[in-house]
Amino acid sequence: MLEMRNPQAHLPTSQSLLFVQKIFADVNKEIEAAANTEKKAEKAGYGYSKRM
């Protein structure tokens, strides 16, 4: 990391950290959304099979 002394290529550390955090937040949201969708489908499937 210390080799990156090129001022044009090197973002300030805080900026790149924010960027990484933003990506992680987006990924986590997608994972949560997928998990919630699966749970809803499971509940719906369970309720449906129970009624049969």
Biopython code that builds the backbone (N, CA, C, O; Angstrom):
import numpy as np
from Bio.PDB.StructureBuilder import StructureBuilder

atoms = [
    (1, "MET", "N", (0.822, -1.202, 0.000)),
    (1, "MET", "CA", (0.000, 0.000, 0.000)),
    (1, "MET", "C", (0.860, 1.258, 0.000)),
    (1, "MET", "O", (0.472, 2.275, -0.575)),
    (2, "LEU", "N", (2.017, 1.199, 0.636)),
    (2, "LEU", "CA", (2.878, 2.374, 0.729)),
    (2, "LEU", "C", (3.503, 2.725, -0.612)),
    (2, "LEU", "O", (3.975, 3.845, -0.809)),
    (3, "GLU", "N", (3.505, 1.760, -1.542)),
    (3, "GLU", "CA", (4.082, 2.036, -2.856)),
    (3, "GLU", "C", (3.200, 2.977, -3.665)),
    (3, "GLU", "O", (3.671, 3.607, -4.612)),
    (4, "MET", "N", (1.925, 3.078, -3.299)),
    (4, "MET", "CA", (0.999, 3.903, -4.072)),
    (4, "MET", "C", (1.210, 5.385, -3.773)),
    (4, "MET", "O", (0.409, 6.010, -3.079)),
    (5, "ARG", "N", (2.288, 5.932, -4.301)),
    (5, "ARG", "CA", (2.614, 7.335, -4.053)),
    (5, "ARG", "C", (2.142, 8.236, -5.194)),
    (5, "ARG", "O", (2.277, 9.457, -5.109)),
    (6, "ASN", "N", (1.596, 7.658, -6.245)),
    (6, "ASN", "CA", (1.105, 8.435, -7.379)),
    (6, "ASN", "C", (-0.104, 9.246, -6.910)),
    (6, "ASN", "O", (-1.132, 8.667, -6.561)),
    (7, "PRO", "N", (0.004, 10.577, -6.896)),
    (7, "PRO", "CA", (-1.077, 11.403, -6.342)),
    (7, "PRO", "C", (-2.383, 11.301, -7.126)),
    (7, "PRO", "O", (-3.460, 11.498, -6.563)),
    (8, "GLN", "N", (-2.295, 10.992, -8.429)),
    (8, "GLN", "CA", (-3.509, 10.906, -9.236)),
    (8, "GLN", "C", (-4.252, 9.601, -8.962)),
    (8, "GLN", "O", (-5.482, 9.575, -8.922)),
    (9, "ALA", "N", (-3.503, 8.528, -8.774)),
    (9, "ALA", "CA", (-4.128, 7.221, -8.589)),
    (9, "ALA", "C", (-4.555, 7.010, -7.139)),
    (9, "ALA", "O", (-5.434, 6.195, -6.858)),
    (10, "HIS", "N", (-3.929, 7.750, -6.218)),
    (10, "HIS", "CA", (-4.153, 7.496, -4.796)),
    (10, "HIS", "C", (-5.258, 8.376, -4.233)),
    (10, "HIS", "O", (-5.121, 9.598, -4.168)),
    (11, "LEU", "N", (-6.343, 7.749, -3.832)),
    (11, "LEU", "CA", (-7.408, 8.475, -3.147)),
    (11, "LEU", "C", (-7.003, 8.662, -1.694)),
    (11, "LEU", "O", (-6.225, 7.873, -1.158)),
    (12, "PRO", "N", (-7.522, 9.698, -1.056)),
    (12, "PRO", "CA", (-7.311, 9.802, 0.391)),
    (12, "PRO", "C", (-7.874, 8.553, 1.070)),
    (12, "PRO", "O", (-8.901, 8.020, 0.651)),
    (13, "THR", "N", (-7.203, 8.099, 2.107)),
    (13, "THR", "CA", (-7.581, 6.841, 2.757)),
    (13, "THR", "C", (-9.023, 6.873, 3.214)),
    (13, "THR", "O", (-9.758, 5.902, 3.031)),
    (14, "SER", "N", (-9.435, 7.983, 3.808)),
    (14, "SER", "CA", (-10.804, 8.064, 4.326)),
    (14, "SER", "C", (-11.812, 7.912, 3.195)),
    (14, "SER", "O", (-12.863, 7.296, 3.370)),
    (15, "GLN", "N", (-11.485, 8.478, 2.031)),
    (15, "GLN", "CA", (-12.410, 8.408, 0.897)),
    (15, "GLN", "C", (-12.537, 6.970, 0.401)),
    (15, "GLN", "O", (-13.643, 6.502, 0.129)),
    (16, "SER", "N", (-11.424, 6.280, 0.285)),
    (16, "SER", "CA", (-11.482, 4.902, -0.196)),
    (16, "SER", "C", (-12.167, 4.008, 0.833)),
    (16, "SER", "O", (-12.863, 3.061, 0.466)),
    (17, "LEU", "N", (-11.976, 4.301, 2.117)),
    (17, "LEU", "CA", (-12.655, 3.529, 3.163)),
    (17, "LEU", "C", (-14.155, 3.723, 3.074)),
    (17, "LEU", "O", (-14.920, 2.767, 3.205)),
    (18, "LEU", "N", (-14.576, 4.960, 2.850)),
    (18, "LEU", "CA", (-16.005, 5.245, 2.711)),
    (18, "LEU", "C", (-16.567, 4.480, 1.519)),
    (18, "LEU", "O", (-17.665, 3.927, 1.578)),
    (19, "PHE", "N", (-15.795, 4.461, 0.443)),
    (19, "PHE", "CA", (-16.217, 3.769, -0.775)),
    (19, "PHE", "C", (-16.413, 2.281, -0.490)),
    (19, "PHE", "O", (-17.412, 1.686, -0.895)),
    (20, "VAL", "N", (-15.449, 1.692, 0.210)),
    (20, "VAL", "CA", (-15.527, 0.266, 0.547)),
    (20, "VAL", "C", (-16.722, 0.005, 1.458)),
    (20, "VAL", "O", (-17.446, -0.974, 1.278)),
    (21, "GLN", "N", (-16.925, 0.891, 2.440)),
    (21, "GLN", "CA", (-18.056, 0.725, 3.361)),
    (21, "GLN", "C", (-19.373, 0.798, 2.610)),
    (21, "GLN", "O", (-20.311, 0.059, 2.909)),
    (22, "LYS", "N", (-19.440, 1.705, 1.622)),
    (22, "LYS", "CA", (-20.661, 1.867, 0.834)),
    (22, "LYS", "C", (-20.952, 0.573, 0.073)),
    (22, "LYS", "O", (-22.093, 0.113, 0.033)),
    (23, "ILE", "N", (-19.920, -0.005, -0.526)),
    (23, "ILE", "CA", (-20.086, -1.254, -1.268)),
    (23, "ILE", "C", (-20.569, -2.357, -0.324)),
    (23, "ILE", "O", (-21.486, -3.109, -0.653)),
    (24, "PHE", "N", (-19.939, -2.444, 0.858)),
    (24, "PHE", "CA", (-20.337, -3.468, 1.822)),
    (24, "PHE", "C", (-21.776, -3.275, 2.254)),
    (24, "PHE", "O", (-22.520, -4.246, 2.392)),
    (25, "ALA", "N", (-22.176, -2.026, 2.471)),
    (25, "ALA", "CA", (-23.551, -1.734, 2.886)),
    (25, "ALA", "C", (-24.525, -2.195, 1.806)),
    (25, "ALA", "O", (-25.556, -2.799, 2.101)),
    (26, "ASP", "N", (-24.184, -1.903, 0.544)),
    (26, "ASP", "CA", (-25.050, -2.304, -0.574)),
    (26, "ASP", "C", (-25.169, -3.827, -0.636)),
    (26, "ASP", "O", (-26.261, -4.368, -0.809)),
    (27, "VAL", "N", (-24.046, -4.501, -0.496)),
    (27, "VAL", "CA", (-24.043, -5.967, -0.555)),
    (27, "VAL", "C", (-24.874, -6.537, 0.593)),
    (27, "VAL", "O", (-25.656, -7.468, 0.400)),
    (28, "ASN", "N", (-24.696, -5.966, 1.799)),
    (28, "ASN", "CA", (-25.452, -6.446, 2.959)),
    (28, "ASN", "C", (-26.944, -6.264, 2.757)),
    (28, "ASN", "O", (-27.738, -7.128, 3.127)),
    (29, "LYS", "N", (-27.326, -5.127, 2.164)),
    (29, "LYS", "CA", (-28.747, -4.867, 1.905)),
    (29, "LYS", "C", (-29.301, -5.930, 0.963)),
    (29, "LYS", "O", (-30.397, -6.450, 1.169)),
    (30, "GLU", "N", (-28.532, -6.242, -0.068)),
    (30, "GLU", "CA", (-28.981, -7.241, -1.044)),
    (30, "GLU", "C", (-29.117, -8.610, -0.387)),
    (30, "GLU", "O", (-30.075, -9.339, -0.644)),
    (31, "ILE", "N", (-28.148, -8.954, 0.464)),
    (31, "ILE", "CA", (-28.191, -10.248, 1.156)),
    (31, "ILE", "C", (-29.411, -10.300, 2.069)),
    (31, "ILE", "O", (-30.120, -11.305, 2.109)),
    (32, "GLU", "N", (-29.653, -9.211, 2.803)),
    (32, "GLU", "CA", (-30.806, -9.158, 3.710)),
    (32, "GLU", "C", (-32.105, -9.281, 2.928)),
    (32, "GLU", "O", (-33.019, -9.998, 3.334)),
    (33, "ALA", "N", (-32.180, -8.580, 1.808)),
    (33, "ALA", "CA", (-33.392, -8.620, 0.985)),
    (33, "ALA", "C", (-33.634, -10.047, 0.495)),
    (33, "ALA", "O", (-34.764, -10.534, 0.515)),
    (34, "ALA", "N", (-32.579, -10.704, 0.060)),
    (34, "ALA", "CA", (-32.703, -12.081, -0.424)),
    (34, "ALA", "C", (-33.143, -13.000, 0.708)),
    (34, "ALA", "O", (-33.997, -13.866, 0.516)),
    (35, "ALA", "N", (-32.560, -12.811, 1.889)),
    (35, "ALA", "CA", (-32.909, -13.643, 3.046)),
    (35, "ALA", "C", (-34.367, -13.425, 3.427)),
    (35, "ALA", "O", (-35.082, -14.381, 3.728)),
    (36, "ASN", "N", (-34.808, -12.176, 3.414)),
    (36, "ASN", "CA", (-36.197, -11.869, 3.758)),
    (36, "ASN", "C", (-37.149, -12.497, 2.754)),
    (36, "ASN", "O", (-38.192, -13.031, 3.129)),
    (37, "THR", "N", (-36.787, -12.431, 1.474)),
    (37, "THR", "CA", (-37.630, -13.012, 0.428)),
    (37, "THR", "C", (-37.751, -14.516, 0.647)),
    (37, "THR", "O", (-38.835, -15.084, 0.519)),
    (38, "GLU", "N", (-36.631, -15.156, 0.977)),
    (38, "GLU", "CA", (-36.643, -16.605, 1.224)),
    (38, "GLU", "C", (-37.531, -16.936, 2.416)),
    (38, "GLU", "O", (-38.305, -17.893, 2.376)),
    (39, "LYS", "N", (-37.414, -16.131, 3.488)),
    (39, "LYS", "CA", (-38.224, -16.371, 4.688)),
    (39, "LYS", "C", (-39.703, -16.243, 4.368)),
    (39, "LYS", "O", (-40.516, -17.059, 4.803)),
    (40, "LYS", "N", (-40.048, -15.206, 3.599)),
    (40, "LYS", "CA", (-41.451, -14.988, 3.232)),
    (40, "LYS", "C", (-41.961, -16.167, 2.407)),
    (40, "LYS", "O", (-43.071, -16.654, 2.624)),
    (41, "ALA", "N", (-41.149, -16.615, 1.467)),
    (41, "ALA", "CA", (-41.542, -17.738, 0.617)),
    (41, "ALA", "C", (-41.719, -18.993, 1.467)),
    (41, "ALA", "O", (-42.641, -19.778, 1.248)),
    (42, "GLU", "N", (-40.827, -19.171, 2.437)),
    (42, "GLU", "CA", (-40.904, -20.328, 3.330)),
    (42, "GLU", "C", (-42.198, -20.284, 4.133)),
    (42, "GLU", "O", (-42.913, -21.280, 4.240)),
    (43, "LYS", "N", (-42.488, -19.106, 4.700)),
    (43, "LYS", "CA", (-43.703, -18.946, 5.503)),
    (43, "LYS", "C", (-44.937, -19.206, 4.648)),
    (43, "LYS", "O", (-45.859, -19.904, 5.069)),
    (44, "ALA", "N", (-44.944, -18.644, 3.456)),
    (44, "ALA", "CA", (-46.088, -18.813, 2.559)),
    (44, "ALA", "C", (-46.239, -20.291, 2.204)),
    (44, "ALA", "O", (-47.348, -20.825, 2.204)),
    (45, "GLY", "N", (-45.131, -20.940, 1.905)),
    (45, "GLY", "CA", (-45.161, -22.358, 1.558)),
    (45, "GLY", "C", (-45.634, -23.195, 2.732)),
    (45, "GLY", "O", (-46.415, -24.130, 2.561)),
    (46, "TYR", "N", (-45.162, -22.859, 3.919)),
    (46, "TYR", "CA", (-45.541, -23.604, 5.124)),
    (46, "TYR", "C", (-47.032, -23.423, 5.401)),
    (46, "TYR", "O", (-47.749, -24.387, 5.667)),
    (47, "GLY", "N", (-47.482, -22.177, 5.335)),
    (47, "GLY", "CA", (-48.898, -21.897, 5.561)),
    (47, "GLY", "C", (-49.761, -22.616, 4.549)),
    (47, "GLY", "O", (-50.833, -23.123, 4.880)),
    (48, "TYR", "N", (-49.293, -22.658, 3.319)),
    (48, "TYR", "CA", (-50.059, -23.302, 2.240)),
    (48, "TYR", "C", (-50.157, -24.804, 2.478)),
    (48, "TYR", "O", (-51.237, -25.383, 2.360)),
    (49, "SER", "N", (-49.036, -25.435, 2.813)),
    (49, "SER", "CA", (-49.033, -26.889, 3.013)),
    (49, "SER", "C", (-49.829, -27.253, 4.265)),
    (49, "SER", "O", (-50.415, -28.333, 4.331)),
    (50, "LYS", "N", (-49.855, -26.369, 5.249)),
    (50, "LYS", "CA", (-50.600, -26.624, 6.480)),
    (50, "LYS", "C", (-52.102, -26.631, 6.195)),
    (50, "LYS", "O", (-52.860, -27.401, 6.785)),
    (51, "ARG", "N", (-52.510, -25.760, 5.281)),
    (51, "ARG", "CA", (-53.936, -25.645, 4.962)),
    (51, "ARG", "C", (-54.431, -26.818, 4.115)),
    (51, "ARG", "O", (-55.619, -27.138, 4.125)),
    (52, "MET", "N", (-53.538, -27.442, 3.400)),
    (52, "MET", "CA", (-53.931, -28.529, 2.490)),
    (52, "MET", "C", (-54.558, -29.691, 3.247)),
    (52, "MET", "O", (-54.945, -30.688, 2.638)),
]
sb = StructureBuilder()
sb.init_structure("model")
sb.init_model(0)
sb.init_chain("A")
sb.init_seg("    ")
for serial, (resi, resn, name, xyz) in enumerate(atoms, 1):
    if name == "N":
        sb.init_residue(resn, " ", resi, " ")
    sb.init_atom(name, np.array(xyz, "f"), 0.0, 1.0, " ", f" {name:<3s}", serial, name[0])
structure = sb.get_structure()
